[in-house]
Amino acid sequence: MRSWEGVSVFDTYGAARDNAQKWKWGPGEYLAEVVIPDDLPVTYDGPHARGHYDLHDVPAEALLGCVTRVMHAPTTPTLPRRT
């Protein structure tokens, strides 16, 4: 039950994309890159299989503030390098 209450994240873009593709993009076609600062109070469970984690105890608005970019996963096979 705890896993269902958390926010599902992966430690690599490839793992997140593979998971979404496995479910025929059911979780969504867009993937957000999230960089969590060390001082953000968040707890997590993981890593689980394929680099999966569940984030807990973090307000949604705080997590939204950690999004650094969003990619359309079906048309972005690898994470683009930052320029």
Backbone as numpy.savetxt, mean C-alpha at the origin, in Angstrom:
# Nx Ny Nz CAx CAy CAz Cx Cy Cz
-9.85 -11.39 12.31 -10.67 -10.20 12.31 -9.80 -8.95 12.31
-8.69 -8.99 13.05 -7.82 -7.81 13.12 -7.31 -7.42 11.74
-6.99 -8.39 10.92 -6.49 -8.11 9.58 -7.52 -7.33 8.76
-8.79 -7.66 8.91 -9.84 -6.97 8.16 -10.03 -5.53 8.62
-9.60 -5.23 9.84 -9.74 -3.88 10.38 -8.58 -2.97 9.96
-7.50 -3.54 9.45 -6.32 -2.76 9.09 -6.35 -2.25 7.66
-5.36 -1.44 7.35 -5.16 -0.94 5.99 -4.10 -1.83 5.36
-4.43 -2.47 4.27 -3.54 -3.40 3.60 -2.51 -2.65 2.76
-1.23 -2.94 2.99 -0.15 -2.34 2.22 0.88 -3.41 1.88
1.69 -3.11 0.88 2.79 -3.99 0.49 4.08 -3.21 0.55
5.19 -3.91 0.72 6.47 -3.21 0.85 7.12 -2.87 -0.49
6.55 -3.36 -1.60 7.05 -2.97 -2.92 5.87 -2.72 -3.87
6.12 -1.89 -4.85 5.12 -1.63 -5.87 4.78 -2.91 -6.63
5.80 -3.70 -6.95 5.59 -4.93 -7.69 4.67 -5.90 -6.96
4.85 -6.02 -5.66 4.00 -6.92 -4.87 2.56 -6.41 -4.83
2.38 -5.11 -4.67 1.03 -4.54 -4.66 0.36 -4.71 -6.01
1.10 -4.47 -7.08 0.56 -4.60 -8.43 0.20 -6.06 -8.73
1.09 -6.97 -8.35 0.82 -8.40 -8.57 -0.45 -8.82 -7.84
-0.64 -8.35 -6.62 -1.83 -8.69 -5.84 -3.09 -8.16 -6.52
-3.06 -6.91 -6.93 -4.24 -6.32 -7.60 -4.55 -7.04 -8.91
-3.50 -7.37 -9.65 -3.70 -8.07 -10.93 -4.25 -9.48 -10.70
-3.77 -10.13 -9.64 -4.25 -11.48 -9.30 -5.76 -11.47 -9.07
-6.26 -10.40 -8.49 -7.69 -10.27 -8.22 -8.40 -9.52 -9.33
-7.80 -9.50 -10.53 -8.39 -8.86 -11.71 -8.75 -7.41 -11.44
-7.87 -6.72 -10.73 -7.98 -5.30 -10.40 -9.18 -4.99 -9.51
-9.76 -6.03 -8.91 -10.90 -5.82 -8.01 -10.60 -4.86 -6.86
-9.39 -4.94 -6.27 -9.08 -3.97 -5.21 -8.95 -2.55 -5.75
-8.80 -2.41 -7.04 -8.67 -1.09 -7.67 -7.52 -1.06 -8.65
-7.64 -0.22 -9.64 -6.61 -0.10 -10.67 -5.52 0.90 -10.29
-5.77 1.72 -9.28 -4.79 2.73 -8.90 -4.09 2.32 -7.61
-2.78 2.48 -7.60 -1.98 2.18 -6.41 -1.33 3.46 -5.93
-1.36 3.66 -4.63 -0.75 4.84 -4.02 0.56 4.44 -3.36
1.57 5.23 -3.61 2.83 5.07 -2.88 2.70 5.86 -1.59
3.00 5.20 -0.48 2.87 5.81 0.84 4.24 5.76 1.52
4.72 6.90 1.97 5.97 6.96 2.72 5.61 7.41 4.13
5.78 6.50 5.08 5.38 6.77 6.46 6.58 7.29 7.24
6.48 8.50 7.77 7.60 9.05 8.55 7.77 8.30 9.87
8.98 8.31 10.37 9.29 7.59 11.60 8.47 8.06 12.79
8.07 9.33 12.80 7.36 9.87 13.96 5.83 9.70 13.88
5.32 9.04 12.85 3.87 8.81 12.74 3.51 7.62 13.63
2.60 7.82 14.58 2.21 6.71 15.45 1.33 5.71 14.71
1.90 4.60 14.33 1.17 3.56 13.61 1.67 2.22 14.11
0.76 1.28 14.24 1.16 -0.09 14.54 0.87 -0.93 13.31
1.52 -2.06 13.22 1.31 -2.91 12.04 1.52 -4.37 12.40
0.93 -5.20 11.59 1.14 -6.65 11.63 1.84 -7.02 10.34
2.87 -7.82 10.43 3.59 -8.24 9.25 5.08 -8.15 9.49
5.85 -8.51 8.51 5.39 -8.82 7.16 4.79 -10.22 7.07
3.80 -10.33 6.21 3.17 -11.60 5.88 3.70 -12.03 4.51
3.04 -12.98 3.92 3.45 -13.48 2.59 3.53 -12.33 1.59
4.54 -12.39 0.73 4.73 -11.43 -0.38 4.91 -9.99 0.08
5.42 -9.77 1.30 5.67 -8.41 1.76 4.42 -7.64 2.14
3.39 -8.33 2.57 2.12 -7.70 2.94 2.12 -7.32 4.42
1.59 -6.14 4.71 1.42 -5.66 6.08 0.00 -5.15 6.26
-0.46 -5.13 7.50 -1.72 -4.47 7.86 -1.38 -3.33 8.81
-1.76 -2.11 8.44 -1.52 -0.95 9.29 -2.72 -0.74 10.20
-2.43 -0.35 11.44 -3.48 -0.10 12.43 -3.17 1.19 13.19
-4.19 1.73 13.83 -4.05 2.85 14.76 -3.46 4.10 14.11
-3.80 4.33 12.86 -3.35 5.55 12.19 -4.59 6.23 11.59
-4.80 7.50 11.89 -5.96 8.19 11.33 -5.86 8.27 9.81
-6.99 8.15 9.15 -7.02 8.17 7.69 -6.41 9.45 7.13
-6.69 10.59 7.75 -6.15 11.85 7.24 -4.63 11.90 7.37
-4.09 11.27 8.39 -2.63 11.22 8.54 -2.02 10.33 7.46
-2.66 9.21 7.19 -2.16 8.30 6.15 -2.28 8.95 4.77
-3.36 9.65 4.53 -3.53 10.36 3.26 -2.41 11.38 3.04
-1.97 11.99 4.11 -0.88 12.95 4.02 0.46 12.30 3.70
0.54 10.97 3.78 1.78 10.23 3.49 1.85 9.76 2.03
0.78 9.98 1.26 0.77 9.55 -0.14 1.69 10.48 -0.94
2.65 9.87 -1.65 3.61 10.66 -2.43 3.30 10.65 -3.92
2.62 9.62 -4.39 2.19 9.58 -5.80 1.22 8.42 -5.98
0.45 8.50 -7.07 -0.56 7.50 -7.41 -0.32 7.07 -8.85
-0.34 5.75 -9.08 -0.10 5.21 -10.42 -1.29 4.38 -10.88
-1.57 4.42 -12.19 -2.56 3.53 -12.80 -1.84 2.21 -13.06
-2.06 1.24 -12.19 -1.27 0.00 -12.20 -1.37 -0.82 -13.49
-2.55 -0.95 -14.14 -2.59 -1.75 -15.36 -1.68 -1.22 -16.47
-1.43 0.09 -16.48 -0.59 0.66 -17.53 0.80 1.05 -17.02
1.09 0.74 -15.77 2.39 1.06 -15.18 3.00 -0.21 -14.61
3.70 -1.00 -15.44 4.20 -2.30 -14.99 5.31 -2.21 -13.93
6.06 -1.13 -13.93 7.09 -0.95 -12.91 7.00 0.47 -12.37
7.47 0.65 -11.17 7.42 1.96 -10.54 8.40 2.88 -11.24
7.90 3.99 -11.78 8.79 4.93 -12.48 9.79 5.55 -11.51
11.00 5.76 -12.00 12.02 6.43 -11.20 11.65 7.89 -11.03
12.00 8.41 -9.90 11.78 9.85 -9.67 12.88 10.63 -10.37
12.52 11.75 -10.94 13.51 12.57 -11.64 13.89 13.78 -10.83
